[in-house]
Amino acid sequence: MSEIKLSFIINAYDRPNYLENTLKTIKGQIRDDMEIIVVVDKTGQNMKELADSYGASYYETTYRCGDIGTPQNVGAKMARGEY
């Protein structure tokens, strides 16, 4: 596998149908130098299986943060891409 150049960070909050649509769109464009990171605010939904089925990294926060910045910051710390 080549070096990761691009990281997609997806915030997911209690909407598995939106997550699946987003993952389908990204997966259709995926290249060897890209990664997908899904950060889920603890919602009770079982979205890990969905993320796994698309080869995405998955992280579930242990709290309900309720804002957009916290999951993005968590994803940015996990990201290995240059962009």
Backbone bond lengths (Angstrom), bond angles and torsions (degrees), N, CA, C in turn:
res aa  C-N    CA-C-N  psi(-1)  N-CA   C-N-CA  omega(-1)  CA-C   N-CA-C  phi
1 M - - - 1.459 - - 1.522 109.04 -
2 S 1.325 115.96 140.18 1.449 120.68 -179.41 1.524 110.84 -77.64
3 E 1.322 115.33 169.78 1.453 121.47 178.61 1.532 109.62 -63.64
4 I 1.322 116.49 140.41 1.467 121.53 -179.31 1.528 109.06 -72.43
5 K 1.319 115.98 123.65 1.464 121.59 178.56 1.521 112.35 -104.51
6 L 1.339 116.76 -33.08 1.458 120.85 -172.42 1.523 110.19 -131.56
7 S 1.328 116.10 128.86 1.467 122.01 177.34 1.521 109.32 -114.52
8 F 1.337 116.30 125.08 1.464 122.01 172.00 1.520 107.29 -95.10
9 I 1.326 117.06 123.63 1.459 121.92 177.02 1.525 107.34 -110.92
10 I 1.330 115.56 120.54 1.464 121.24 -177.32 1.519 108.95 -114.82
11 N 1.326 116.47 123.59 1.468 121.73 171.79 1.520 107.10 -86.08
12 A 1.298 117.50 131.80 1.465 120.77 178.51 1.519 108.40 -127.99
13 Y 1.321 115.79 129.68 1.453 120.43 -179.92 1.520 109.71 -138.49
14 D 1.302 116.20 95.69 1.471 122.42 169.03 1.536 113.76 59.38
15 R 1.321 117.53 29.20 1.463 121.30 178.97 1.525 110.05 -139.28
16 P 1.340 118.15 74.47 1.461 120.14 -177.22 1.522 113.98 -61.18
17 N 1.349 117.91 -30.49 1.467 118.71 179.26 1.527 111.20 -66.91
18 Y 1.334 118.54 -37.40 1.463 121.38 176.85 1.527 110.18 -68.13
19 L 1.325 116.21 -39.75 1.458 120.00 178.76 1.523 110.14 -61.42
20 E 1.311 116.79 -44.87 1.463 119.62 -179.09 1.531 111.24 -62.82
21 N 1.324 117.65 -43.29 1.466 120.40 177.86 1.526 111.57 -61.53
22 T 1.319 116.58 -41.22 1.464 121.03 179.01 1.520 110.62 -64.51
23 L 1.334 116.57 -45.67 1.468 120.42 -179.71 1.528 111.62 -63.74
24 K 1.328 117.48 -38.98 1.464 120.91 177.20 1.526 110.85 -60.69
25 T 1.319 116.00 -44.06 1.465 120.45 -179.38 1.523 111.38 -63.41
26 I 1.314 116.49 -46.77 1.462 120.10 -179.48 1.523 110.75 -67.16
27 K 1.315 116.78 -43.00 1.467 120.76 -177.76 1.529 111.23 -61.18
28 G 1.326 116.91 -31.44 1.452 120.43 177.48 1.518 113.06 -66.85
29 Q 1.323 117.12 -16.39 1.458 122.28 -178.93 1.520 112.69 -113.75
30 I 1.314 117.14 1.96 1.464 121.45 -171.11 1.526 112.06 -63.85
31 R 1.290 114.41 141.08 1.460 122.80 175.61 1.524 106.99 -125.09
32 D 1.306 116.43 172.28 1.459 120.65 -179.11 1.523 112.96 -65.46
33 D 1.320 116.80 -23.21 1.467 119.05 -175.47 1.535 112.51 -99.96
34 M 1.353 117.01 24.89 1.458 121.82 179.00 1.526 110.95 -123.12
35 E 1.326 115.94 153.30 1.462 121.08 173.94 1.519 108.63 -133.84
36 I 1.333 115.69 154.01 1.462 121.95 177.22 1.520 107.40 -119.31
37 I 1.330 115.68 128.33 1.466 121.60 178.36 1.523 107.71 -121.01
38 V 1.335 116.83 124.27 1.461 122.21 178.15 1.527 107.69 -108.53
39 V 1.324 116.28 122.34 1.462 121.70 177.26 1.518 107.43 -112.26
40 V 1.319 116.35 119.92 1.462 121.96 -175.80 1.517 109.63 -111.34
41 D 1.309 115.79 124.14 1.453 122.17 171.04 1.524 106.21 -69.43
42 K 1.288 118.56 134.03 1.467 121.53 -172.96 1.530 110.82 -56.21
43 T 1.330 114.87 105.50 1.457 120.12 -172.15 1.516 114.14 -120.82
44 G 1.310 117.97 -12.57 1.459 119.89 -176.78 1.510 113.05 90.95
45 Q 1.326 118.45 -10.88 1.460 122.07 177.01 1.526 109.21 -78.33
46 N 1.317 116.83 147.63 1.461 121.67 177.35 1.525 109.27 -93.41
47 M 1.319 116.69 79.15 1.453 120.74 -177.10 1.524 112.53 -98.26
48 K 1.331 117.01 -7.90 1.465 119.82 179.53 1.528 111.01 -60.03
49 E 1.321 117.28 -43.75 1.461 120.72 -179.56 1.530 110.95 -61.07
50 L 1.313 115.79 -38.80 1.456 120.50 178.34 1.525 110.72 -64.01
51 A 1.329 117.02 -47.33 1.466 120.97 178.29 1.525 110.29 -61.32
52 D 1.319 116.94 -44.37 1.469 121.31 179.51 1.521 111.85 -60.14
53 S 1.321 116.88 -38.28 1.465 120.09 -177.78 1.527 112.38 -65.54
54 Y 1.330 117.51 -19.84 1.458 121.86 177.30 1.526 112.04 -104.27
55 G 1.316 117.81 7.99 1.456 121.30 178.00 1.516 114.11 73.14
56 A 1.324 116.61 22.97 1.462 120.93 -178.02 1.524 110.55 -90.21
57 S 1.329 116.24 147.79 1.457 120.83 169.95 1.522 106.86 -71.51
58 Y 1.316 117.09 150.61 1.459 120.81 -174.01 1.512 109.40 -133.51
59 Y 1.321 116.91 137.02 1.452 121.94 174.98 1.517 107.85 -142.09
60 E 1.310 117.13 129.19 1.461 121.77 177.09 1.509 108.66 -111.70
61 T 1.336 116.89 124.26 1.451 120.04 177.58 1.523 109.18 -69.98
62 T 1.284 116.63 157.72 1.462 121.14 -177.53 1.521 111.90 -96.11
63 Y 1.309 116.85 12.45 1.451 121.35 -178.58 1.525 108.88 -148.71
64 R 1.304 116.03 165.33 1.472 121.17 173.23 1.519 107.17 -94.28
65 C 1.310 116.60 107.95 1.460 118.42 -176.72 1.522 111.64 -87.32
66 G 1.341 118.11 -33.14 1.449 120.94 174.94 1.510 116.07 73.48
67 D 1.314 118.48 3.36 1.460 119.90 176.83 1.524 109.75 -126.19
68 I 1.308 116.34 169.76 1.457 120.11 -177.11 1.536 111.86 -87.48
69 G 1.308 117.43 -27.18 1.456 121.31 -174.33 1.516 114.80 -68.44
70 T 1.326 117.31 -40.75 1.463 120.34 -176.18 1.527 112.43 -61.58
71 P 1.344 120.32 -50.83 1.462 118.86 177.75 1.531 113.08 -62.44
72 Q 1.330 117.49 -35.81 1.456 119.70 177.55 1.521 111.17 -64.22
73 N 1.324 117.18 -39.79 1.461 120.42 178.20 1.525 111.31 -66.39
74 V 1.329 116.90 -39.90 1.469 120.67 176.38 1.524 109.50 -61.01
75 G 1.337 117.01 -47.07 1.462 121.13 178.99 1.516 112.45 -62.29
76 A 1.317 116.64 -39.51 1.469 120.22 179.66 1.530 111.21 -63.21
77 K 1.315 117.50 -35.54 1.464 120.59 177.30 1.524 112.02 -68.61
78 M 1.337 116.16 -30.60 1.469 120.99 179.70 1.524 112.33 -81.44
79 A 1.323 116.84 -24.41 1.462 122.01 -171.96 1.528 111.85 -63.45
80 R 1.338 114.39 140.46 1.461 121.24 177.31 1.516 111.63 -109.61
81 G 1.319 116.95 -6.03 1.456 121.27 -176.16 1.513 113.58 -76.85
82 E 1.321 114.66 157.43 1.447 120.50 176.10 1.521 110.73 -73.03
83 Y 1.342 116.19 -30.80 1.470 121.76 -178.15 1.513 109.73 -122.91
